[in-house]
Amino acid sequence: MIGQPWHTIDAVEQDVRLVVCDMDGTLLDEEGKIPDKFWDLLDHMHDRGIVFAPASGRQYATLKKMFGHADMITTYIAENGTLVVNEGEVVSTTPIVRDDFLQALDIIRAIDYRDAGVVVGGVKHAYAERKDAPFVDKIHTYNRDLVIVDDLAEVDDEFLKMAVFDFDKVSPRVEQELKALPSTSQIVISGEYWIDVMSAEGNKGKAVTDLQEYLGLTERQTVVFGDYLNDLEMLDRARLSFAMENAHPDIRKRARYLAPSNSSHGVLSVLSMLLDM
């Protein structure tokens, strides 16, 4: 069953204190940019004491760069929920088990039948072994703080996520090979070209719960927007959960409400209604 239309909500009855919003396909427009009208809306939320938290598979440093001139944003859910930061303080991390990381690395290194590579998100930096310009340019979009290394296994950091980028879109064969990892890990399809390896305990839903507990807020005070499979769990952590019109069918079924598409600036339309702007 698809979520109810967003305009059926009675805005007067809502006590919004936390807004958690996915980026690609959700807040960002069809050109991958933050809509210009978002900044006025952000000012309004800040004045009302509402926390806005971007939630993305992107690196923390990348998210900070995207919202760099907005001092009102101090809360971030990065690396698909495995890192939560509030006002510069780490709220929670959900790292990959070390042995799982090494096994996954062996599997990924053996993928010689696809034009694919891996970027590893750590607490300190993001890391990659593959050095060619097309690959580095692609992963740098999502990982501003990127370090190229000779051997990922020798890096001293706490690893949060391994993201496999495939220039020819996600390969079912690669997905199947990665599913041979122990149950302490999980495989998440986070986009048409991306397969993520994470701790089995890590997802955006856990991150939202960690943040709610840290801020002393409830699901009824939380609004969540998402469009793809890595957003599934966080839709269950908010009374006001929205799938974008352009969302994956499973997201449209999971969310309570349906918002206009990202190209129509659906997040802005819904929040303007909820906040009576």
N, C-alpha and C positions, 0 to 999 in steps of 0.2 A: 504493500500500500504506500502510495506516494504521500509526502507531507502535505499539510493543509496550506492554502495560500497565505502569504505573510500578512496581507491586509485584513485578515479575520481576527487579528490579535487586538485585545483591548489594552492600549498603551497605558491608560490611567492606572491599571491594576499592577503594573510592573515596577519592581524596585531594582533597577539595573545598577550593579556595582562593579562588575567585571565583564569585559568584552574580550573574547579570545578569537582571533581571526587568522585563518590560513592565508597564505600569500598568493602563490601562482594559481590562477584559475578562480580565485576568490576575491581578494582585495585588489590585486593588480589587474589592470585592464588588458585588452588584447595585445598591446604592445609591451606588456610586462612592466608597466609604470604605475606608480601610486597616483590615483586620480587627484587632480588639483584641488577639488572641493573637499578632499579628506581633511586637509589641515585646519579648516574652520571648524569642522566637526570635532576634530581632536581637541581644539581649544575649548569647545563647549563641554566635552567630556571631562577635561582636566578641571575646569571651573566647578563642575558638579562632583568632583572627587571620584570619578569613575576611572578605573584602571583599564587601559587598553594594552593587550599583550599580543604581539604577532606570534604566530605558531607555525613553524616551518621546518622543512628538512634542511634548510640553509644553516650555515655556520653562524654562531653568535656574532662574530666580528662582521659578517656580511650584513646581518640584520641591523646592527648598530650603524653601519655605513649607510644603509638605505634610509634610516630615520635619523641620520646624524644631526640635523639642525633642529630636531624636535626634542627639546629638553623634557617635554611632558611624558615621553615614553621611556620608562626605566625598567620595564618588565618584559622579559623575552622568554619564549619557549623555542629552543633551537634543536637542531639535529634530530628532528622527528620526535621530540619529547624527552630525549635522553639527557638534556641539559636545561635547567630552569634557573633564570637569574632575575633577581629583583634588586634594583638600586645598586648594582655592582656586586651584590652578594650572591653566591651560589646557593640556591634553595635546595636543589637536588640534582644528582647525576645517576644514570643507570648504565654503567659500562658493560662492554662485552666481556664475557669470560675469556681469559687469556688463551687457554687451549683452543677454544672455539675460534678465536681470531686467527690463530696460526693455521688451523685446519682450513678455514675459509680462504686464507691467503694462498695456500697451496692449490686449492681448487681454482681460484681466480687466475693465478699465474699459468695454469695449464689450459686456459681457454685460448687456443690458437686457431679456432675455427670461426671467430667473430672479431669484429673491430671494436674491442671493448677494453676498458681499463677501470681501475678502482682508485677512489680517493677515500682516505680514512680520516674521519673527524675525531680529533682528540680534544681534551680540555684546554690544552695550550695552543695548538695550531691544527691545521689540516695538512695531510701528507699524501704524496703520490710518488710512485717510482717512474711511471711513464712520463717522458719528457717532451714528446713531439708537440709542436705548437697547436695543432687543431684540438688535441685532447686537453692540453693545459688551458687554452682559451675557454673551452666549454666548462670545465670544472671551476675555473677561477670566477665565473659568474656567480656561483653559489658559495665559493670559499675564498674570500678576499685575503685571508691570512693563510697562505698556502706555502708549504715548504716541500721542495723536491728533494728526495733522498735516494740513496742507492739501495737501501734494504729496509723495508717497512718493519721487518721483524726486529730490527735493532733500535727502533725508535723508543725513547723513554717518555712515555705519556700514558694517560688513561684514555683508552679508546672507547668512543661512544657509538660510532656508526661506521660501517663500511658501505660505501655507495658505488655500485658498479654501473658505469655509463656505457651504453651500447649505441654506436652511431646508427645502427640499423633497427632500432627499437628492441624492446625486451625480448629475449630469446627464451622460449619454454624449456629448451634443453639446459640452458644455464640455470634457470630457476629450479629445475628438477635436480641438478647436480648439487646446488647449494642446500637443498632440502635434506641432503644426507647429513647435515650438521646435527649435533646433539640437541635435545629438547630444551636445553638452556639458552638456545638461540632461536631467532625467528627470521623469516624471509618476508619482506614487505615490498610490494610493487608500489612505488611512490610516484610514478609517472610513466609516460609512454616509453621513455628511454632509460629508466632508472630501476634497479633492484637494490634494496637495502638489506644489509645484515645487521641485526641489532640483538641486544639481550632480549630474551623471551619476556622479561618483565617491563621492557621499555616501550612506550607509545605515548601519543599526545594525550590520551585519556588519563593515564597515570600522572602526566605532567600537570594537567589541569587540576586534578585532585590534590597534588602536592602544593600547588599554588593557592588553591582555595583554603587549604588548611593553614598555610603560612599567613594568608591575609585575613583569616577568620571570616570567610564568606561561604555561602551555600550555593547549591545548584540552582535554587530559585532566583538567586541574584546574579546568575551568570548567563551570558549570551555567547553562543559559539557559531561560527560560520566555517563551512568546509565544502570541498568539491571532489576529493579523491580518496582512494582506499586508505591512505595513511591518516585520514581524518576520522575514520569510523568510530574509534573508541571515545574520542573526545565529545562526539555528539551525545553520548550517554551521560555526560557529566554536567549537562545544563538543561534547565526546564525550557529555555528558549534556544533550541538547536535548529539551525538553518542549513539546508542544502541549496547550493546555487542552481539555477535553472540549467546550467551547463554541466552539472555534476554527473559523476558516474552513477549508473542505475542503483547500485547498492547504497550509495550515500543518499540518494533521493528517497529510498525506502526507509532508511534508518532515522533520518531527521524528522522532527515533529512538524517543521514548516519548510516551505519552499520559497526561496528568495529569487528576485530577478537575476539574470546572468551577470558575470563579472564585466562583460562588455557593456552592459547597461548600468554599471555601477550599483549593483544590487545591494551590496553591503551598506553603502551610503544611504540608499533609499530606506532600508529597514531601520537603520539606526536613527535616521532623522525622524521617522515615525515614532519609534519607541521613546525618543527623548523629546518629542513634541517640538521639533524645530521647524 
